[in-house]
Amino acid sequence: MLPCAYKAIFGIDCPGCGFQRSFIALLKGHLSESFFLYPATIPILVSGIFLIFESKFHLSNSKLVRKTLYISILTIIFVSYSVKMFRIYLHHTSV
């Protein structure tokens, strides 16, 4: 797996840490494991599939769908990263 430069420099996970492991778990058919490793994996893949589909068929409401997908993905990433950092903070303050 590719190492995370952000984690190597700052010593904490980046907002994208876990995507590779999540994607591999998804390929193995472990849907729940994939979700818990990185909740945004499936929405990111759905967005990618939609973009390919959109480029082939030129859908009418594609701009609204793209915007909704992007906002949803960014929200999922922000919330899951915030929860991860809060858990790390709680663990370090309780030790």
Phi and psi restraints in degrees (range 20) as a CNS / XPLOR table:
assign (resid 1 and name C) (resid 2 and name N)
       (resid 2 and name CA) (resid 2 and name C) 1.0 -74.6 20.0 2
assign (resid 2 and name N) (resid 2 and name CA)
       (resid 2 and name C) (resid 3 and name N) 1.0 134.9 20.0 2
assign (resid 2 and name C) (resid 3 and name N)
       (resid 3 and name CA) (resid 3 and name C) 1.0 -75.4 20.0 2
assign (resid 3 and name N) (resid 3 and name CA)
       (resid 3 and name C) (resid 4 and name N) 1.0 153.4 20.0 2
assign (resid 3 and name C) (resid 4 and name N)
       (resid 4 and name CA) (resid 4 and name C) 1.0 -92.0 20.0 2
assign (resid 4 and name N) (resid 4 and name CA)
       (resid 4 and name C) (resid 5 and name N) 1.0 115.9 20.0 2
assign (resid 4 and name C) (resid 5 and name N)
       (resid 5 and name CA) (resid 5 and name C) 1.0 -65.4 20.0 2
assign (resid 5 and name N) (resid 5 and name CA)
       (resid 5 and name C) (resid 6 and name N) 1.0 -37.4 20.0 2
assign (resid 5 and name C) (resid 6 and name N)
       (resid 6 and name CA) (resid 6 and name C) 1.0 -60.4 20.0 2
assign (resid 6 and name N) (resid 6 and name CA)
       (resid 6 and name C) (resid 7 and name N) 1.0 -46.2 20.0 2
assign (resid 6 and name C) (resid 7 and name N)
       (resid 7 and name CA) (resid 7 and name C) 1.0 -66.5 20.0 2
assign (resid 7 and name N) (resid 7 and name CA)
       (resid 7 and name C) (resid 8 and name N) 1.0 -36.8 20.0 2
assign (resid 7 and name C) (resid 8 and name N)
       (resid 8 and name CA) (resid 8 and name C) 1.0 -65.7 20.0 2
assign (resid 8 and name N) (resid 8 and name CA)
       (resid 8 and name C) (resid 9 and name N) 1.0 -36.5 20.0 2
assign (resid 8 and name C) (resid 9 and name N)
       (resid 9 and name CA) (resid 9 and name C) 1.0 -81.2 20.0 2
assign (resid 9 and name N) (resid 9 and name CA)
       (resid 9 and name C) (resid 10 and name N) 1.0 -48.9 20.0 2
assign (resid 9 and name C) (resid 10 and name N)
       (resid 10 and name CA) (resid 10 and name C) 1.0 -98.4 20.0 2
assign (resid 10 and name N) (resid 10 and name CA)
       (resid 10 and name C) (resid 11 and name N) 1.0 -15.2 20.0 2
assign (resid 10 and name C) (resid 11 and name N)
       (resid 11 and name CA) (resid 11 and name C) 1.0 80.8 20.0 2
assign (resid 11 and name N) (resid 11 and name CA)
       (resid 11 and name C) (resid 12 and name N) 1.0 7.7 20.0 2
assign (resid 11 and name C) (resid 12 and name N)
       (resid 12 and name CA) (resid 12 and name C) 1.0 -130.8 20.0 2
assign (resid 12 and name N) (resid 12 and name CA)
       (resid 12 and name C) (resid 13 and name N) 1.0 158.6 20.0 2
assign (resid 12 and name C) (resid 13 and name N)
       (resid 13 and name CA) (resid 13 and name C) 1.0 -62.9 20.0 2
assign (resid 13 and name N) (resid 13 and name CA)
       (resid 13 and name C) (resid 14 and name N) 1.0 147.4 20.0 2
assign (resid 13 and name C) (resid 14 and name N)
       (resid 14 and name CA) (resid 14 and name C) 1.0 -90.3 20.0 2
assign (resid 14 and name N) (resid 14 and name CA)
       (resid 14 and name C) (resid 15 and name N) 1.0 169.7 20.0 2
assign (resid 14 and name C) (resid 15 and name N)
       (resid 15 and name CA) (resid 15 and name C) 1.0 -63.2 20.0 2
assign (resid 15 and name N) (resid 15 and name CA)
       (resid 15 and name C) (resid 16 and name N) 1.0 -13.8 20.0 2
assign (resid 15 and name C) (resid 16 and name N)
       (resid 16 and name CA) (resid 16 and name C) 1.0 -102.2 20.0 2
assign (resid 16 and name N) (resid 16 and name CA)
       (resid 16 and name C) (resid 17 and name N) 1.0 -4.5 20.0 2
assign (resid 16 and name C) (resid 17 and name N)
       (resid 17 and name CA) (resid 17 and name C) 1.0 -62.4 20.0 2
assign (resid 17 and name N) (resid 17 and name CA)
       (resid 17 and name C) (resid 18 and name N) 1.0 131.0 20.0 2
assign (resid 17 and name C) (resid 18 and name N)
       (resid 18 and name CA) (resid 18 and name C) 1.0 108.5 20.0 2
assign (resid 18 and name N) (resid 18 and name CA)
       (resid 18 and name C) (resid 19 and name N) 1.0 -15.0 20.0 2
assign (resid 18 and name C) (resid 19 and name N)
       (resid 19 and name CA) (resid 19 and name C) 1.0 -62.3 20.0 2
assign (resid 19 and name N) (resid 19 and name CA)
       (resid 19 and name C) (resid 20 and name N) 1.0 -44.9 20.0 2
assign (resid 19 and name C) (resid 20 and name N)
       (resid 20 and name CA) (resid 20 and name C) 1.0 -61.6 20.0 2
assign (resid 20 and name N) (resid 20 and name CA)
       (resid 20 and name C) (resid 21 and name N) 1.0 -47.9 20.0 2
assign (resid 20 and name C) (resid 21 and name N)
       (resid 21 and name CA) (resid 21 and name C) 1.0 -63.7 20.0 2
assign (resid 21 and name N) (resid 21 and name CA)
       (resid 21 and name C) (resid 22 and name N) 1.0 -38.3 20.0 2
assign (resid 21 and name C) (resid 22 and name N)
       (resid 22 and name CA) (resid 22 and name C) 1.0 -64.7 20.0 2
assign (resid 22 and name N) (resid 22 and name CA)
       (resid 22 and name C) (resid 23 and name N) 1.0 -42.2 20.0 2
assign (resid 22 and name C) (resid 23 and name N)
       (resid 23 and name CA) (resid 23 and name C) 1.0 -64.8 20.0 2
assign (resid 23 and name N) (resid 23 and name CA)
       (resid 23 and name C) (resid 24 and name N) 1.0 -42.5 20.0 2
assign (resid 23 and name C) (resid 24 and name N)
       (resid 24 and name CA) (resid 24 and name C) 1.0 -64.2 20.0 2
assign (resid 24 and name N) (resid 24 and name CA)
       (resid 24 and name C) (resid 25 and name N) 1.0 -42.4 20.0 2
assign (resid 24 and name C) (resid 25 and name N)
       (resid 25 and name CA) (resid 25 and name C) 1.0 -61.4 20.0 2
assign (resid 25 and name N) (resid 25 and name CA)
       (resid 25 and name C) (resid 26 and name N) 1.0 -38.7 20.0 2
assign (resid 25 and name C) (resid 26 and name N)
       (resid 26 and name CA) (resid 26 and name C) 1.0 -65.0 20.0 2
assign (resid 26 and name N) (resid 26 and name CA)
       (resid 26 and name C) (resid 27 and name N) 1.0 -41.7 20.0 2
assign (resid 26 and name C) (resid 27 and name N)
       (resid 27 and name CA) (resid 27 and name C) 1.0 -62.5 20.0 2
assign (resid 27 and name N) (resid 27 and name CA)
       (resid 27 and name C) (resid 28 and name N) 1.0 -31.3 20.0 2
assign (resid 27 and name C) (resid 28 and name N)
       (resid 28 and name CA) (resid 28 and name C) 1.0 -81.0 20.0 2
assign (resid 28 and name N) (resid 28 and name CA)
       (resid 28 and name C) (resid 29 and name N) 1.0 -4.5 20.0 2
assign (resid 28 and name C) (resid 29 and name N)
       (resid 29 and name CA) (resid 29 and name C) 1.0 88.7 20.0 2
assign (resid 29 and name N) (resid 29 and name CA)
       (resid 29 and name C) (resid 30 and name N) 1.0 12.2 20.0 2
assign (resid 29 and name C) (resid 30 and name N)
       (resid 30 and name CA) (resid 30 and name C) 1.0 -94.6 20.0 2
assign (resid 30 and name N) (resid 30 and name CA)
       (resid 30 and name C) (resid 31 and name N) 1.0 80.7 20.0 2
assign (resid 30 and name C) (resid 31 and name N)
       (resid 31 and name CA) (resid 31 and name C) 1.0 -63.9 20.0 2
assign (resid 31 and name N) (resid 31 and name CA)
       (resid 31 and name C) (resid 32 and name N) 1.0 -46.5 20.0 2
assign (resid 31 and name C) (resid 32 and name N)
       (resid 32 and name CA) (resid 32 and name C) 1.0 -68.6 20.0 2
assign (resid 32 and name N) (resid 32 and name CA)
       (resid 32 and name C) (resid 33 and name N) 1.0 -38.5 20.0 2
assign (resid 32 and name C) (resid 33 and name N)
       (resid 33 and name CA) (resid 33 and name C) 1.0 -63.2 20.0 2
assign (resid 33 and name N) (resid 33 and name CA)
       (resid 33 and name C) (resid 34 and name N) 1.0 -41.8 20.0 2
assign (resid 33 and name C) (resid 34 and name N)
       (resid 34 and name CA) (resid 34 and name C) 1.0 -59.5 20.0 2
assign (resid 34 and name N) (resid 34 and name CA)
       (resid 34 and name C) (resid 35 and name N) 1.0 -44.4 20.0 2
assign (resid 34 and name C) (resid 35 and name N)
       (resid 35 and name CA) (resid 35 and name C) 1.0 -63.0 20.0 2
assign (resid 35 and name N) (resid 35 and name CA)
       (resid 35 and name C) (resid 36 and name N) 1.0 -44.3 20.0 2
assign (resid 35 and name C) (resid 36 and name N)
       (resid 36 and name CA) (resid 36 and name C) 1.0 -71.4 20.0 2
assign (resid 36 and name N) (resid 36 and name CA)
       (resid 36 and name C) (resid 37 and name N) 1.0 -27.4 20.0 2
assign (resid 36 and name C) (resid 37 and name N)
       (resid 37 and name CA) (resid 37 and name C) 1.0 -73.0 20.0 2
assign (resid 37 and name N) (resid 37 and name CA)
       (resid 37 and name C) (resid 38 and name N) 1.0 -40.9 20.0 2
assign (resid 37 and name C) (resid 38 and name N)
       (resid 38 and name CA) (resid 38 and name C) 1.0 -159.9 20.0 2
assign (resid 38 and name N) (resid 38 and name CA)
       (resid 38 and name C) (resid 39 and name N) 1.0 97.7 20.0 2
assign (resid 38 and name C) (resid 39 and name N)
       (resid 39 and name CA) (resid 39 and name C) 1.0 -59.2 20.0 2
assign (resid 39 and name N) (resid 39 and name CA)
       (resid 39 and name C) (resid 40 and name N) 1.0 -22.3 20.0 2
assign (resid 39 and name C) (resid 40 and name N)
       (resid 40 and name CA) (resid 40 and name C) 1.0 -86.7 20.0 2
assign (resid 40 and name N) (resid 40 and name CA)
       (resid 40 and name C) (resid 41 and name N) 1.0 -2.2 20.0 2
assign (resid 40 and name C) (resid 41 and name N)
       (resid 41 and name CA) (resid 41 and name C) 1.0 -58.8 20.0 2
assign (resid 41 and name N) (resid 41 and name CA)
       (resid 41 and name C) (resid 42 and name N) 1.0 -52.4 20.0 2
assign (resid 41 and name C) (resid 42 and name N)
       (resid 42 and name CA) (resid 42 and name C) 1.0 -64.8 20.0 2
assign (resid 42 and name N) (resid 42 and name CA)
       (resid 42 and name C) (resid 43 and name N) 1.0 -46.0 20.0 2
assign (resid 42 and name C) (resid 43 and name N)
       (resid 43 and name CA) (resid 43 and name C) 1.0 -60.9 20.0 2
assign (resid 43 and name N) (resid 43 and name CA)
       (resid 43 and name C) (resid 44 and name N) 1.0 -34.5 20.0 2
assign (resid 43 and name C) (resid 44 and name N)
       (resid 44 and name CA) (resid 44 and name C) 1.0 -65.0 20.0 2
assign (resid 44 and name N) (resid 44 and name CA)
       (resid 44 and name C) (resid 45 and name N) 1.0 -43.2 20.0 2
assign (resid 44 and name C) (resid 45 and name N)
       (resid 45 and name CA) (resid 45 and name C) 1.0 -66.7 20.0 2
assign (resid 45 and name N) (resid 45 and name CA)
       (resid 45 and name C) (resid 46 and name N) 1.0 -40.0 20.0 2
assign (resid 45 and name C) (resid 46 and name N)
       (resid 46 and name CA) (resid 46 and name C) 1.0 -62.2 20.0 2
assign (resid 46 and name N) (resid 46 and name CA)
       (resid 46 and name C) (resid 47 and name N) 1.0 -41.0 20.0 2
assign (resid 46 and name C) (resid 47 and name N)
       (resid 47 and name CA) (resid 47 and name C) 1.0 -62.3 20.0 2
assign (resid 47 and name N) (resid 47 and name CA)
       (resid 47 and name C) (resid 48 and name N) 1.0 -43.3 20.0 2
assign (resid 47 and name C) (resid 48 and name N)
       (resid 48 and name CA) (resid 48 and name C) 1.0 -62.2 20.0 2
assign (resid 48 and name N) (resid 48 and name CA)
       (resid 48 and name C) (resid 49 and name N) 1.0 -42.7 20.0 2
assign (resid 48 and name C) (resid 49 and name N)
       (resid 49 and name CA) (resid 49 and name C) 1.0 -64.1 20.0 2
assign (resid 49 and name N) (resid 49 and name CA)
       (resid 49 and name C) (resid 50 and name N) 1.0 -42.1 20.0 2
assign (resid 49 and name C) (resid 50 and name N)
       (resid 50 and name CA) (resid 50 and name C) 1.0 -60.9 20.0 2
assign (resid 50 and name N) (resid 50 and name CA)
       (resid 50 and name C) (resid 51 and name N) 1.0 -43.0 20.0 2
assign (resid 50 and name C) (resid 51 and name N)
       (resid 51 and name CA) (resid 51 and name C) 1.0 -62.5 20.0 2
assign (resid 51 and name N) (resid 51 and name CA)
       (resid 51 and name C) (resid 52 and name N) 1.0 -39.5 20.0 2
assign (resid 51 and name C) (resid 52 and name N)
       (resid 52 and name CA) (resid 52 and name C) 1.0 -64.8 20.0 2
assign (resid 52 and name N) (resid 52 and name CA)
       (resid 52 and name C) (resid 53 and name N) 1.0 -46.8 20.0 2
assign (resid 52 and name C) (resid 53 and name N)
       (resid 53 and name CA) (resid 53 and name C) 1.0 -60.7 20.0 2
assign (resid 53 and name N) (resid 53 and name CA)
       (resid 53 and name C) (resid 54 and name N) 1.0 -42.8 20.0 2
assign (resid 53 and name C) (resid 54 and name N)
       (resid 54 and name CA) (resid 54 and name C) 1.0 -63.8 20.0 2
assign (resid 54 and name N) (resid 54 and name CA)
       (resid 54 and name C) (resid 55 and name N) 1.0 -40.5 20.0 2
assign (resid 54 and name C) (resid 55 and name N)
       (resid 55 and name CA) (resid 55 and name C) 1.0 -66.7 20.0 2
assign (resid 55 and name N) (resid 55 and name CA)
       (resid 55 and name C) (resid 56 and name N) 1.0 -26.9 20.0 2
assign (resid 55 and name C) (resid 56 and name N)
       (resid 56 and name CA) (resid 56 and name C) 1.0 -83.8 20.0 2
assign (resid 56 and name N) (resid 56 and name CA)
       (resid 56 and name C) (resid 57 and name N) 1.0 -37.1 20.0 2
assign (resid 56 and name C) (resid 57 and name N)
       (resid 57 and name CA) (resid 57 and name C) 1.0 -114.6 20.0 2
assign (resid 57 and name N) (resid 57 and name CA)
       (resid 57 and name C) (resid 58 and name N) 1.0 -2.7 20.0 2
assign (resid 57 and name C) (resid 58 and name N)
       (resid 58 and name CA) (resid 58 and name C) 1.0 46.8 20.0 2
assign (resid 58 and name N) (resid 58 and name CA)
       (resid 58 and name C) (resid 59 and name N) 1.0 71.1 20.0 2
assign (resid 58 and name C) (resid 59 and name N)
       (resid 59 and name CA) (resid 59 and name C) 1.0 -72.4 20.0 2
assign (resid 59 and name N) (resid 59 and name CA)
       (resid 59 and name C) (resid 60 and name N) 1.0 152.8 20.0 2
assign (resid 59 and name C) (resid 60 and name N)
       (resid 60 and name CA) (resid 60 and name C) 1.0 -75.6 20.0 2
assign (resid 60 and name N) (resid 60 and name CA)
       (resid 60 and name C) (resid 61 and name N) 1.0 -43.1 20.0 2
assign (resid 60 and name C) (resid 61 and name N)
       (resid 61 and name CA) (resid 61 and name C) 1.0 -99.7 20.0 2
assign (resid 61 and name N) (resid 61 and name CA)
       (resid 61 and name C) (resid 62 and name N) 1.0 27.0 20.0 2
assign (resid 61 and name C) (resid 62 and name N)
       (resid 62 and name CA) (resid 62 and name C) 1.0 -65.3 20.0 2
assign (resid 62 and name N) (resid 62 and name CA)
       (resid 62 and name C) (resid 63 and name N) 1.0 -32.1 20.0 2
assign (resid 62 and name C) (resid 63 and name N)
       (resid 63 and name CA) (resid 63 and name C) 1.0 -64.0 20.0 2
assign (resid 63 and name N) (resid 63 and name CA)
       (resid 63 and name C) (resid 64 and name N) 1.0 -42.8 20.0 2
assign (resid 63 and name C) (resid 64 and name N)
       (resid 64 and name CA) (resid 64 and name C) 1.0 -66.8 20.0 2
assign (resid 64 and name N) (resid 64 and name CA)
       (resid 64 and name C) (resid 65 and name N) 1.0 -41.7 20.0 2
assign (resid 64 and name C) (resid 65 and name N)
       (resid 65 and name CA) (resid 65 and name C) 1.0 -64.3 20.0 2
assign (resid 65 and name N) (resid 65 and name CA)
       (resid 65 and name C) (resid 66 and name N) 1.0 -45.2 20.0 2
assign (resid 65 and name C) (resid 66 and name N)
       (resid 66 and name CA) (resid 66 and name C) 1.0 -59.2 20.0 2
assign (resid 66 and name N) (resid 66 and name CA)
       (resid 66 and name C) (resid 67 and name N) 1.0 -46.2 20.0 2
assign (resid 66 and name C) (resid 67 and name N)
       (resid 67 and name CA) (resid 67 and name C) 1.0 -61.5 20.0 2
assign (resid 67 and name N) (resid 67 and name CA)
       (resid 67 and name C) (resid 68 and name N) 1.0 -43.4 20.0 2
assign (resid 67 and name C) (resid 68 and name N)
       (resid 68 and name CA) (resid 68 and name C) 1.0 -63.3 20.0 2
assign (resid 68 and name N) (resid 68 and name CA)
       (resid 68 and name C) (resid 69 and name N) 1.0 -44.3 20.0 2
assign (resid 68 and name C) (resid 69 and name N)
       (resid 69 and name CA) (resid 69 and name C) 1.0 -61.4 20.0 2
assign (resid 69 and name N) (resid 69 and name CA)
       (resid 69 and name C) (resid 70 and name N) 1.0 -46.1 20.0 2
assign (resid 69 and name C) (resid 70 and name N)
       (resid 70 and name CA) (resid 70 and name C) 1.0 -63.5 20.0 2
assign (resid 70 and name N) (resid 70 and name CA)
       (resid 70 and name C) (resid 71 and name N) 1.0 -44.4 20.0 2
assign (resid 70 and name C) (resid 71 and name N)
       (resid 71 and name CA) (resid 71 and name C) 1.0 -64.8 20.0 2
assign (resid 71 and name N) (resid 71 and name CA)
       (resid 71 and name C) (resid 72 and name N) 1.0 -40.8 20.0 2
assign (resid 71 and name C) (resid 72 and name N)
       (resid 72 and name CA) (resid 72 and name C) 1.0 -62.4 20.0 2
assign (resid 72 and name N) (resid 72 and name CA)
       (resid 72 and name C) (resid 73 and name N) 1.0 -45.7 20.0 2
assign (resid 72 and name C) (resid 73 and name N)
       (resid 73 and name CA) (resid 73 and name C) 1.0 -63.4 20.0 2
assign (resid 73 and name N) (resid 73 and name CA)
       (resid 73 and name C) (resid 74 and name N) 1.0 -46.3 20.0 2
assign (resid 73 and name C) (resid 74 and name N)
       (resid 74 and name CA) (resid 74 and name C) 1.0 -62.6 20.0 2
assign (resid 74 and name N) (resid 74 and name CA)
       (resid 74 and name C) (resid 75 and name N) 1.0 -37.6 20.0 2
assign (resid 74 and name C) (resid 75 and name N)
       (resid 75 and name CA) (resid 75 and name C) 1.0 -65.7 20.0 2
assign (resid 75 and name N) (resid 75 and name CA)
       (resid 75 and name C) (resid 76 and name N) 1.0 -45.2 20.0 2
assign (resid 75 and name C) (resid 76 and name N)
       (resid 76 and name CA) (resid 76 and name C) 1.0 -60.6 20.0 2
assign (resid 76 and name N) (resid 76 and name CA)
       (resid 76 and name C) (resid 77 and name N) 1.0 -45.0 20.0 2
assign (resid 76 and name C) (resid 77 and name N)
       (resid 77 and name CA) (resid 77 and name C) 1.0 -62.8 20.0 2
assign (resid 77 and name N) (resid 77 and name CA)
       (resid 77 and name C) (resid 78 and name N) 1.0 -45.9 20.0 2
assign (resid 77 and name C) (resid 78 and name N)
       (resid 78 and name CA) (resid 78 and name C) 1.0 -62.2 20.0 2
assign (resid 78 and name N) (resid 78 and name CA)
       (resid 78 and name C) (resid 79 and name N) 1.0 -47.2 20.0 2
assign (resid 78 and name C) (resid 79 and name N)
       (resid 79 and name CA) (resid 79 and name C) 1.0 -66.6 20.0 2
assign (resid 79 and name N) (resid 79 and name CA)
       (resid 79 and name C) (resid 80 and name N) 1.0 -46.6 20.0 2
assign (resid 79 and name C) (resid 80 and name N)
       (resid 80 and name CA) (resid 80 and name C) 1.0 -65.9 20.0 2
assign (resid 80 and name N) (resid 80 and name CA)
       (resid 80 and name C) (resid 81 and name N) 1.0 -37.3 20.0 2
assign (resid 80 and name C) (resid 81 and name N)
       (resid 81 and name CA) (resid 81 and name C) 1.0 -68.1 20.0 2
assign (resid 81 and name N) (resid 81 and name CA)
       (resid 81 and name C) (resid 82 and name N) 1.0 -39.5 20.0 2
assign (resid 81 and name C) (resid 82 and name N)
       (resid 82 and name CA) (resid 82 and name C) 1.0 -62.9 20.0 2
assign (resid 82 and name N) (resid 82 and name CA)
       (resid 82 and name C) (resid 83 and name N) 1.0 -43.1 20.0 2
assign (resid 82 and name C) (resid 83 and name N)
       (resid 83 and name CA) (resid 83 and name C) 1.0 -63.6 20.0 2
assign (resid 83 and name N) (resid 83 and name CA)
       (resid 83 and name C) (resid 84 and name N) 1.0 -43.4 20.0 2
assign (resid 83 and name C) (resid 84 and name N)
       (resid 84 and name CA) (resid 84 and name C) 1.0 -60.8 20.0 2
assign (resid 84 and name N) (resid 84 and name CA)
       (resid 84 and name C) (resid 85 and name N) 1.0 -46.0 20.0 2
assign (resid 84 and name C) (resid 85 and name N)
       (resid 85 and name CA) (resid 85 and name C) 1.0 -68.1 20.0 2
assign (resid 85 and name N) (resid 85 and name CA)
       (resid 85 and name C) (resid 86 and name N) 1.0 -35.8 20.0 2
assign (resid 85 and name C) (resid 86 and name N)
       (resid 86 and name CA) (resid 86 and name C) 1.0 -65.0 20.0 2
assign (resid 86 and name N) (resid 86 and name CA)
       (resid 86 and name C) (resid 87 and name N) 1.0 -41.7 20.0 2
assign (resid 86 and name C) (resid 87 and name N)
       (resid 87 and name CA) (resid 87 and name C) 1.0 -63.3 20.0 2
assign (resid 87 and name N) (resid 87 and name CA)
       (resid 87 and name C) (resid 88 and name N) 1.0 -41.6 20.0 2
assign (resid 87 and name C) (resid 88 and name N)
       (resid 88 and name CA) (resid 88 and name C) 1.0 -63.8 20.0 2
assign (resid 88 and name N) (resid 88 and name CA)
       (resid 88 and name C) (resid 89 and name N) 1.0 -42.7 20.0 2
assign (resid 88 and name C) (resid 89 and name N)
       (resid 89 and name CA) (resid 89 and name C) 1.0 -59.8 20.0 2
assign (resid 89 and name N) (resid 89 and name CA)
       (resid 89 and name C) (resid 90 and name N) 1.0 -46.9 20.0 2
assign (resid 89 and name C) (resid 90 and name N)
       (resid 90 and name CA) (resid 90 and name C) 1.0 -63.0 20.0 2
assign (resid 90 and name N) (resid 90 and name CA)
       (resid 90 and name C) (resid 91 and name N) 1.0 -38.9 20.0 2
assign (resid 90 and name C) (resid 91 and name N)
       (resid 91 and name CA) (resid 91 and name C) 1.0 -65.4 20.0 2
assign (resid 91 and name N) (resid 91 and name CA)
       (resid 91 and name C) (resid 92 and name N) 1.0 -41.9 20.0 2
assign (resid 91 and name C) (resid 92 and name N)
       (resid 92 and name CA) (resid 92 and name C) 1.0 -72.4 20.0 2
assign (resid 92 and name N) (resid 92 and name CA)
       (resid 92 and name C) (resid 93 and name N) 1.0 -30.9 20.0 2
assign (resid 92 and name C) (resid 93 and name N)
       (resid 93 and name CA) (resid 93 and name C) 1.0 -80.2 20.0 2
assign (resid 93 and name N) (resid 93 and name CA)
       (resid 93 and name C) (resid 94 and name N) 1.0 -21.1 20.0 2
assign (resid 93 and name C) (resid 94 and name N)
       (resid 94 and name CA) (resid 94 and name C) 1.0 -88.7 20.0 2
assign (resid 94 and name N) (resid 94 and name CA)
       (resid 94 and name C) (resid 95 and name N) 1.0 -11.1 20.0 2
